[in-house]
Amino acid sequence: MELQKLSNGNHHCDEDAPVEGGIAPEEEKFLQQSDGSKRPQFTDFEGKTSIGMSVFNLSNAIMGSGILGLSYAMSNTGIVLFLILLTCIACLSCYSVHLLLRSAGVVGIRAYEQLGMRAFGHPGKIIAAVVITLHNIGGMSSYLFIVKSELPLVIQAFLGQTSSSGEWFMNGNYLIIIVTLCIILPLALMKHLGYLGYTSGFSLSCMVFFLSATAYTIPILAFAFVCHPEVLPIYTELSNPTKRRMQSIGNISILGMFVMYSFTATFGYLTFYENTEAELLHTYSKVDPLDTLILCVRVAVLVAVALTVPVVLFPIRRALLQLLFPGRPFHWLRHIAIAMILLFVVNLLVILVPNIRDIFGITGATTAPSLIFILPGLFYIRIIPIDQEPLNSRPKIQAACFTALGFIFMIMSVTFIGLDWMSGEKRNIGGH
């Protein structure tokens, strides 16, 4: 198939036209099809992933964005207010995905880091890559912390013991290494994200079983719908990729997670009410630790989080490749080495740091608003040509308000965390 350059007459992007921000556009390509028509080719990779597999991957990525007990949040806000807030976040996330896809469609780029490059030059590329890396490393570590704390209890329950015997196979540090080597690493070495659609579907089915087997729930996500680092890689691997198809995938995934979050939060809250803890897996200690149903639920949760880690790893590897090896063709050695280094660092972090809640708290308070609100809004404002949408146009004003909302959320989150730290220090000084 012959690759041809985009002609100057195309309304999407003019190669010779100036771009807001002074960044020269990358060369766009078109594929000549058998019927004589053309379709845009954004990468040299031709996507073959179906819509169903893409929905599974994006849904799994949403679940892998961070951890928080949604039922604990519901216990503080009440059912009605919580559902209103959850609905607002879901709608805002759909709009954020729209901004990303619109920006990517105009300039023919399907990499988050390259959108940063197009909008703000090399600093924008670095900022986008760093934000994605920090956020997803936090998500991977959070899930491995669940494996570290819960898998020994599962083994203990299988052996019919109510307390640890001190054997090596009940040591969480050893177990996360075993899980990483046997399950996570092989999946992380897959060449394309689309291959993980089946494991993502199984992971989601485990969570559905978790909901329908019990009224207990687990902490899900700090910022419930952060999936934006994975949107463009999934878009790239989608068969017959169009903005409408990818937007539909985003809407379906977010709607599915909205339903799941609503049930998990409601079931958890209605089960424990005022006894709801911030991490509801800890609440299981209040019931029979050898109960068969609870054991099945814990196994389902462990399988789900283990299968989510490889999906979260893909955007980090892509960000590092964009920073360290821009423009280089695919190479298995780099692909494998980056995955092994990332998993080594995350395992080391989980093993050596006993409590990284505060580190992940401040990271999540800055990276989550950046990925959902700030960066997509800024990309849209800078990338969409002013001759198509002036700065005073309604879409640009909406994007600016969206960005401002992200900064407000970031400031509020960081402020609350700072106040919590100070109040904690005062309690320690006072002897309480």
LINBELNOR-V589607 format. One record per helix or strand. SS is the DSSP state (H for helix, E for strand). FROM is the first residue (numbers start at 1). TO is the last residue. If there is no record, write none. Layout:
SS | FROM | TO
SS | FROM | TO
This chain:
E | 3 | 5
E | 29 | 32
E | 38 | 41
E | 49 | 49
H | 51 | 63
H | 70 | 77
H | 79 | 107
H | 112 | 158
H | 168 | 170
H | 172 | 188
H | 193 | 212
H | 228 | 237
E | 238 | 238
H | 243 | 275
H | 280 | 286
H | 292 | 324
H | 332 | 352
H | 357 | 383
H | 394 | 430
